[in-house]
Amino acid sequence: MNIKEKVKNYFRSKKWWSILLDMLFYLLVLLLLIPSTRRTVWPVLMRTVLHPPFRKISAQPIRSLTEKDLQWTFYRLDGTPVHLADYKDRVLFINLWATWCPPCRAEMPGIEKLYRDYGKKVTFLMIAGDDPGKVEEYLGRNEYTFPVFIQRTPAPPPLRSRSIPTTYIIDRKGNIVFEHKGASKWNSRKIRKLLDELLAQ
C-alpha cells in the first residue's frame, strides 16, 4: 500500500472530530519542538490541561516535623544559610521546584497571586534545587516577588519528594496538613480557605 492509499484509508476510517484532534496533537508536538514557542506554549498547556482539581482539603495533620527536621538548612540567593527552625510557629507554604521544570514554571503565576494576598500572613518558602544565577534570572524575567531559597542538601524525610513540584502547607505547630505532588492552581478558594483556617488557629 503506497502513501496515497494510506492517506485515503485514514480519512475514510476516521470521523471528522477524530481527524481534528489528530491534527491539533501533531500541531502541538511541532510547536513544542521549536525552542521559541516551547517557552510560551508549554506553560499555557500545563496551566490549562495538567492542573488536577483539589479534592477534599482539611486542616487535619498528615504528619509532623520533629526538632531534627527543623534543623534543615537551605540558602538565600545571596548564599546566607537559613534553617527551617527560623520559621517555627508560623503557617508555612513550602514549594520544591526548579527553573528547568515545566510543571513548576506553569504553576508559578498562581503562587505569585496567592503570595501577593497572603505573603504578610503566611511564610512562603520557594525552595529551588537549581543554580542561584538561573533562579535570579528567571525571577527577574517573570517579575515574581515571592522569596526563593536554594536547596543544597536533601530535605528532611517528612518533606522529601522524588518529584517536583511538590508543595506542603504546614500549621503553626509544625504539622503538615496538606501535601501535593505536581502542578496545580494554588490561587484557589479551597487553598485560601485552608490558609484562613490555619491563620485563625
N, C-alpha and C positions, 0 to 999 in steps of 0.2 A: 504493500500500500504506500503510495507516494504522499508527499506533504499536502498536496492539494486535496486529495481524498480524505486525509486525516482531518483537515480543517472543516470540510463539508460534514463529515460524520460528527464532529464536535458540535457544530451548530444545530444539527438535526437532533442530537440526543439530549441537548440541554434546553432548559426553559430560559426565557429571556432574563429573569431576575438572577438566575444562577450564572449566566454569562456576565452580567453586570458586576456581580460580586467577584468573579474571577478577574475581571479587568481592573477593578478597584484594588484587589490584592496585589496584582503584578505592578500596578502603578505605584502603590505604596512601597513595595520592595525596591523598585527603581529609584524612588525618591530617597530612600534610606541608604542607597549605595553612593549617592552624591554627597560629599562632605558638607557643602554649603547648606543643603536642605536638611541633612541629618540633624543639624543643630537646632532647627526650628520644628521640623515635622515630628521627630521622636518625642520631645516633651509634650507636645499637644496630644499626640496619640496616647501617651501614658496617662495624661490628666483626664481624658475623656473615656478611655476604654478599660484601663487596668486599675481602677480605683475600686476595690471591693467595698461595699457598704458595711458600716459597723453594725454588728448585731447588738444584743443587749449589753449595756455598759453599766457597771455599778462601782461604787467606791469601796467594795469589799476587798481586803488584801488577798493577793495571789501568793506572795512570798515576801520575806523581809530581808533587809540588808543588815548585816552584822557590823560590829565595830571594825572588824578586819576589812570588810568590803569597803567601808568608808575611807580607808587609807589609800584607795586607788588614786594614783597621780596621773594627771594629764596636763596639758600645757596651753597657755595663751599663745596667740600668734607671735608675740614678741619673745617667746621662749620661757616666760615666767611659769614655774610649776604651781599648780593648784591641786588640792585634794578634794575628793567628794565630800569629806567631812566639813570642808569650809562652807558647805551649803546645807548643813544639818538644820532640822526644824523648819524647812521650807518646802513648799509644794514644788516639785521638780518636773520638768518636761525634758527628757533626755532623748536625743536622736543621734544614732550612729549612722554615718554616711560618708561619702567620698565624692569628689568632683567628677570622677570618671564613671560614676554610676548613673545611668539614665533614669531609673525609677527614683533615685534620690533627688535628682535635679527636677523631676516632674512635680514632686510634692512641695518643693521649696516655696512657691508663691503662696500656697495656703498656710504654711507655717509662718511666713512673714506677716500675713494678715492677722493671724492669731497672736503673734508676738506683739504687734503694734497695739492690740487691745489688752493683752494680759501681761506684757513684759514687766510692768511695775509691780505686779502682784505675784506672778509665778516666775520661778527661775528657769530660764531656758538654757540648756547645755547642749549645744550642737557640736558633737564631737566627731571630728573628721579623721579618718585613717588615711592621711594624704600629706603631700608636701605643702608646707606653710605658704610658700610663694604662689603655688597654684590656687590655694584656697583664697588668699588675699585678692588675687587677680579675678577669680570667679565672683567673689562677693562684690568687688567694686564694679565689675561689668554689669551685674544684675541689681545693684543698689540695695542689697539685703543688709538689714541693720541688726539682726539678731546676733548674740555673742557666739563666737565659734572658738573651739579649742582643738588641739591636735592630740591624737592618741598615739602614744609610743610604746605602751605596754598593754598586755591583754586586760580586758575588763574583768572585774571580779565575777565569779560563777553566776550569781543571780542576774547579771547584766550582760552575760556572754551570749553572742549570737553568731551563727555561721553564715548569716546572710545580712545584707544591707539593702535598703534602710531598715533599721529596727528602732522602734520607739517605745519608751517606757514613761509612764506617769506615776510619780511617787508622792505619797502623802507626807505630812509633817513628821510622822513617826518613823519614817523610813520603810514603809510598806509599799511594795509595787502593787498598784491597784489596776493597772492597765498595761498591756503589752501587745504590740502589733508588729508583725514582720511584713515588709513590703510597703509600697507607696500607698498613700491614701489622702483623702480630703480632710485635713486636720482642722480647717476653719469651718467646723460643722456645729449644729445645735447640740448634738449629743456630747461632743468633746467640751464645748463651752459649759454645758450643764454639769458635767463631771468636775471640771475645774472650779466652778462656783461652789459645788458641794464640798470639795476638799478645802477651799479657802474659808468656808464657813465653820469648819470643824475646829 
